[in-house]
Amino acid sequence: MQVQTTGIVIRVKPYGERDKLITVLTADRGVITVSAKGALKLTASFSRCTQLYAYSNLTLYEKNGFYTLLEGGLIASFFSLSENLDCFALAAYLCEASAAVVVPNDGEGEILNLLLNALYALKSNLFAVEFIKAVFELRLAALSGLEPTIGDCPGCGRPLSEAGERYFFLTEGLILCSDCAAAQPAETPPYRLSGAVYAAIAYICTAKPKAIFSFRISDDALRDLSVIAEKHLQNQLERTFPTLEFYKTTRQIPSE
C-alpha cells in the first residue's frame, strides 16, 4: 500500500553499500523505520530527504508494517546543526525525547511541530541553548498530559497566581501554595518557585505553539527553570536519555 506522510529524520543507519535505514518521527504514524534504497548514492533523487534532521514530505510503500521510501520532497533541513557539537547534542536529545512520547495519530502533529520549532530556534541561534531545552522539556511534558499544576493549588483550590510563595514537588508533578506545601510529606524537598519561574512555567504550558519561546527570563531564573524542567520530564516519564548525558558532556554539565 502506498502512503503519504510528513516527518523528520531522527536517526540514520547505513545499510549495505548503497542503502540507508532511517528512523522518522511523523505527525500521523508515530516513529517509523524506513528503508531508503540507494540513498547513499549521490545521484539518488531523495538523498537530501534521508539526511539527519531532514523534514520532508514522504511517499512510502507499506507492507506488513515495513516501509520503503519511494519519493521525497524536502521541506526544511536542519543538517547544519551537525556543524556545532552543542547544537548537535541538544538536537539529538530533543529528537530522542520526542520519539519517547509521540504516538500514532497524534492529532495535528503537536509533538512534531514542537520539535520543529525547537530545531528552528536552535538553527537560527535565536536563544540560548539552555532556554530552548527548558522550554521544550516543559512543553513536551504538557503535550504528553504530564504538565505540572499551574492553575489552582491542588491542596486548597487557591489560585497559584495569587499565592505568596509556591513550591514544586517534582516527584508528584505538583505545585502547591506555601501552606499546603508545609503540610505535604515528601521524601525529596520541593523547589521554591520564584514568581518569574512560576510565570515562565505557566506560560510555556499554555502559550500558542508558535509563541512558546516568546518571553524573556533572567539568567538566575533560567538556571532554576532549566533544573526544574529537566527533572520534571524525567520524573514523569520515569526514565532518562543517553543523548541527554551526551549533551551534558558537551556542555560540561555534571550528571546527577
Solvent accessible surface area in square Angstrom, and as a share of the most:
residue,aa,sasa,rsa
1,M,132,0.59
2,Q,114,0.50
3,V,12,0.07
4,Q,116,0.52
5,T,11,0.06
6,T,36,0.21
7,G,1,0.01
8,I,0,0.00
9,V,2,0.01
10,I,15,0.08
11,R,129,0.47
12,V,48,0.27
13,K,124,0.52
14,P,88,0.55
15,Y,125,0.48
16,G,67,0.65
17,E,167,0.75
18,R,141,0.51
19,D,31,0.16
20,K,23,0.10
21,L,49,0.24
22,I,0,0.00
23,T,15,0.08
24,V,0,0.00
25,L,0,0.00
26,T,0,0.00
27,A,27,0.21
28,D,56,0.29
29,R,70,0.25
30,G,2,0.02
31,V,59,0.34
32,I,15,0.08
33,T,75,0.44
34,V,0,0.00
35,S,23,0.15
36,A,0,0.00
37,K,127,0.54
38,G,12,0.11
39,A,4,0.03
40,L,71,0.35
41,K,86,0.36
42,L,177,0.88
43,T,120,0.70
44,A,21,0.16
45,S,113,0.73
46,F,23,0.09
47,S,28,0.18
48,R,149,0.54
49,C,5,0.03
50,T,0,0.00
51,Q,60,0.27
52,L,35,0.17
53,Y,2,0.01
54,A,1,0.00
55,Y,35,0.13
56,S,1,0.01
57,N,80,0.41
58,L,2,0.01
59,T,14,0.08
60,L,0,0.00
61,Y,95,0.36
62,E,29,0.13
63,K,120,0.51
64,N,126,0.65
65,G,51,0.49
66,F,156,0.65
67,Y,26,0.10
68,T,34,0.20
69,L,7,0.03
70,L,76,0.38
71,E,114,0.51
72,G,29,0.27
73,G,34,0.33
74,L,53,0.27
75,I,85,0.43
76,A,34,0.27
77,S,27,0.17
78,F,10,0.04
79,F,88,0.37
80,S,50,0.32
81,L,6,0.03
82,S,43,0.28
83,E,149,0.67
84,N,76,0.39
85,L,104,0.52
86,D,39,0.20
87,C,22,0.13
88,F,59,0.25
89,A,0,0.00
90,L,0,0.00
91,A,0,0.00
92,A,19,0.15
93,Y,1,0.00
94,L,0,0.00
95,C,3,0.02
96,E,34,0.15
97,A,0,0.00
98,S,0,0.00
99,A,27,0.21
100,A,43,0.33
101,V,23,0.13
102,V,15,0.09
103,V,86,0.49
104,P,83,0.53
105,N,124,0.64
106,D,21,0.11
107,G,76,0.73
108,E,154,0.69
109,G,1,0.01
110,E,86,0.39
111,I,9,0.05
112,L,4,0.02
113,N,64,0.33
114,L,7,0.03
115,L,0,0.00
116,L,21,0.11
117,N,44,0.23
118,A,0,0.00
119,L,0,0.00
120,Y,128,0.49
121,A,3,0.02
122,L,6,0.03
123,K,96,0.41
124,S,43,0.28
125,N,130,0.66
126,L,99,0.49
127,F,49,0.20
128,A,54,0.42
129,V,21,0.12
130,E,55,0.25
131,F,11,0.05
132,I,0,0.00
133,K,12,0.05
134,A,1,0.00
135,V,0,0.00
136,F,0,0.00
137,E,0,0.00
138,L,0,0.00
139,R,20,0.07
140,L,0,0.00
141,A,0,0.00
142,A,18,0.14
143,L,52,0.26
144,S,40,0.26
145,G,59,0.57
146,L,50,0.25
147,E,83,0.37
148,P,1,0.01
149,T,40,0.23
150,I,33,0.17
151,G,45,0.43
152,D,83,0.43
153,C,3,0.02
154,P,66,0.42
155,G,53,0.51
156,C,75,0.45
157,G,44,0.42
158,R,103,0.38
159,P,52,0.32
160,L,0,0.00
161,S,78,0.50
162,E,117,0.53
163,A,5,0.04
164,G,68,0.65
165,E,61,0.28
166,R,23,0.08
167,Y,46,0.18
168,F,0,0.00
169,F,5,0.02
170,L,18,0.09
171,T,93,0.54
172,E,77,0.35
173,G,7,0.07
174,L,47,0.23
175,I,0,0.00
176,L,6,0.03
177,C,4,0.02
178,S,41,0.27
179,D,108,0.56
180,C,26,0.15
181,A,13,0.10
182,A,93,0.72
183,A,85,0.66
184,Q,60,0.27
185,P,113,0.71
186,A,47,0.36
187,E,184,0.82
188,T,87,0.50
189,P,106,0.66
190,P,45,0.28
191,Y,74,0.28
192,R,140,0.51
193,L,3,0.02
194,S,43,0.28
195,G,45,0.43
196,A,56,0.43
197,V,1,0.01
198,Y,16,0.06
199,A,57,0.44
200,A,5,0.04
201,I,0,0.00
202,A,25,0.19
203,Y,72,0.27
204,I,0,0.00
205,C,19,0.11
206,T,96,0.56
207,A,13,0.10
208,K,160,0.68
209,P,75,0.47
210,K,194,0.82
211,A,31,0.24
212,I,2,0.01
213,F,17,0.07
214,S,72,0.47
215,F,29,0.12
216,R,190,0.69
217,I,35,0.18
218,S,69,0.45
219,D,105,0.54
220,D,92,0.47
221,A,7,0.06
222,L,24,0.12
223,R,146,0.53
224,D,72,0.37
225,L,0,0.00
226,S,25,0.16
227,V,58,0.33
228,I,2,0.01
229,A,0,0.00
230,E,24,0.11
231,K,51,0.22
232,H,1,0.00
233,L,0,0.00
234,Q,39,0.17
235,N,61,0.31
236,Q,45,0.20
237,L,39,0.19
238,E,155,0.70
239,R,103,0.38
240,T,71,0.41
241,F,0,0.00
242,P,96,0.61
243,T,31,0.18
244,L,0,0.00
245,E,64,0.29
246,F,79,0.33
247,Y,1,0.01
248,K,15,0.06
249,T,98,0.57
250,T,28,0.17
251,R,73,0.27
252,Q,162,0.72
253,I,67,0.34
254,P,111,0.70
255,S,68,0.44
256,E,173,0.78
